[in-house]
Amino acid sequence: EGDLIFPLQTLFAGLGEYATVELLEDCVLYEIDLERLQDLYQSDIHIANWGRRYAECACIKSEKLFIARQFKTSLERYRELINEYPDIIQRVQLGIIASYLGISQVNLSRIRVMNWFLLVVSGCIELVFTFCLNKVSKTVGFEKGLWCIGTASAIALSLYIMTKVLKTLPIGTAYAVWTGIG
């Protein structure tokens, strides 16, 4: 979103157009002819500096993607993508996301299934919270304190897991499952 798209090989090496752009959703797309862009670079130093800086940023972004594919796990790459674009799962097909991450759709599905499993675990911990809360109301003294600690621990752990899961799952569905279990 808000990114510029132009093939650096076309811009700097003079190669013909070798890439196509497919838009995944409705958007506003502006286009400028390569010759016109070159004229702007020659006529205004500020635009030329901006173009140089953009090219540097594009190279850095490409290098980060290359390094991530070489040295990071698929789970790490997936989490980074979700952190950078939190709503991408709702907007882009999973096959395209898998391709961008350099993993198979099967591997992406395994990563996402783990989040559903954690959501179920969080819901079960919510049951522990409810059980402990019931015990707090029926006990006294030292035992009541232990059940209070259990209650606080269960709700904290459940909410912690839930916040992690919500980074990758649709919030409405995840909340419905979580409350349905707990």
KASUL-V731234 format. One record per run of one state. SS is the DSSP state (a for helix, b for strand, c for the rest). FROM is the first residue (numbers start at 1). LEN is the number of residues. If there is no record, write none. Layout:
# KASUL-V731234
[[SS	FROM	LEN] [SS	FROM	LEN]]
This chain:
# KASUL-V731234
[[c	1	7] [a	8	6] [c	14	20] [a	34	10] [c	44	1] [a	45	27] [c	72	2] [a	74	11] [c	85	3] [a	88	4] [c	92	2] [a	94	8] [c	102	3] [a	105	34] [c	139	2] [a	141	25] [c	166	5] [a	171	11] [c	182	1]]
